[in-house]
């Protein structure tokens, strides 16, 4: 069954999913840009620009932008990642033309006044400080810095205070004009909409827009391989030690991504996972433990996260290393694999009940993979993964000399973390 459809409109791409049973519509304008595209002197610019597009256009003030959507019961938001930026809204289906007018007005006609730049600079510096007070975020960002040293992928998306403090209007607007252009735009729409009405509503917003100069591409990841376990720690006044283990993994387009998803579910994505059962249920060492994955165009990462009493760091890392060694050497049982597949497919189906989730699926899929994957196609791929393929991928990801261990703790530094994590040296 084909749930999602696609067509080109001028230099942009339109993807849509009719949902006649609902009364709402979710619209997302996706651009192939993000923190990975930033030169060092503009570190944090993509996220700063995301904020600035809500601060007023030639047609609307900042208040009028949000009021136009919220006064109709809708919501408006945006996010910036390493390789994508999305501006999106959810409204009643009859407000399609309104939401497109507001979003495209923001994208093409924002003013970037000096006054608003200075005001938003303060807001973003506070946002950076807020996340610097969250030890799990600090541990995760330090992990990325070690996984991708000297590459924009290893830098925080928000930027650093020293770079954000130096942004100028010409620098920001140059990045905006070169990256926000029809050729890098994917328009994703899900909800109660007819394709002819959608095409008619979208076309005026992009047909007369001139294409800007092609921006500089993202910096590729170095293929130099590490041959040792790396430890990095930050001291903060916190009660717990927050630990992240990171491994380089497969890129977004790799066929192994389905086996990696099941591997993540088996190890730590829910309460029946191995790490949750061992660390929390059996040994009572943690409240929070989970795994996650990141996919990029040419690389990826597999993460394990835990929050633990500082006195229990060594034991926690020892048990985590033991579980990684087990899955690396022995395939999951048929029952365990079936449970992971059912969980993954079930979560996907539940998510598809939402217009917002369908919009997110289409935008990220088309922008990241240059094509639409239908849910049935993905389910078939998940079902075809074997237990041995999961083990082989675990062996590939968790191979010796590829591990980064980062922590944010009241008393750990690099040397002490290395001592506490000596069990990881076997990985």
Helices and strands as residue ranges (DSSP letters): E 5-9, E 12-18, E 24-31, G 35-37, G 40-42, H 45-52, H 62-70, E 75-80, E 85-92, G 93-95, H 96-109, H 114-132, H 135-147, G 152-154, H 161-164, H 169-179, G 182-184, E 185-191, H 195-206, E 230-235, E 240-249, H 257-268, H 274-275, I 276-282, E 286-295, E 300-309, G 310-312, H 313-329, H 334-351, H 355-369, H 375-384, H 387-397, E 403-409, H 414-420, G 422-426
